[in-house]
Amino acid sequence: MSELVVKHNELSAEDFILLWETVWGQGPSLEQTRLAMEHTLFRVSVFDRDKIVAMARVIGDMGLDYYIKDVVVRPEYQGKGIGRILINELLKFINDNGVSNTEIFVELCAMPDKIPFYEKLGFDANEAQRLKMMYRVK
């Protein structure tokens, strides 16, 4: 971990897929990912020289609700404060773009082993159950 650089809204679809696959396996298609990058409110990425090592993004309606997505840190870079940098950058974006003196719902989905990390940053669980469906587009 020598020369970390934080970049805003420069995360490419190719880098997204590359990083996704270092942690989660087979990534989404390039076309899907390009659309996702175009329609993401804010993207933050961290590079060690020219190597992508972390990413996160936020989607939402810019008023009531923001959803943090795809927080990924390469395994060999975990435990070094990079995840905290990502979340802080996303929360700064939300703060800078939210309506002053209002509360905004910020949510995310975390794997059970990552919950303590997010709790340290102020997130807490609620009673809602996450439901999902992988819909096949014809």
Buried (B, 14 or more C-beta within 10 A) or exposed (E): EEEBEBBEEEBBBEBBBBBBEBBEEEBBEEEEBBEBBEEBBBBBBBBBEEEBBBBBBBBBEEEEEBBBBBBBBBEEBBEBEBBEBBBBBBBEBBEEBBEEEEEBEBEBEBEEEEEEBBEEEEBEEEEEEEEEEEEEEE
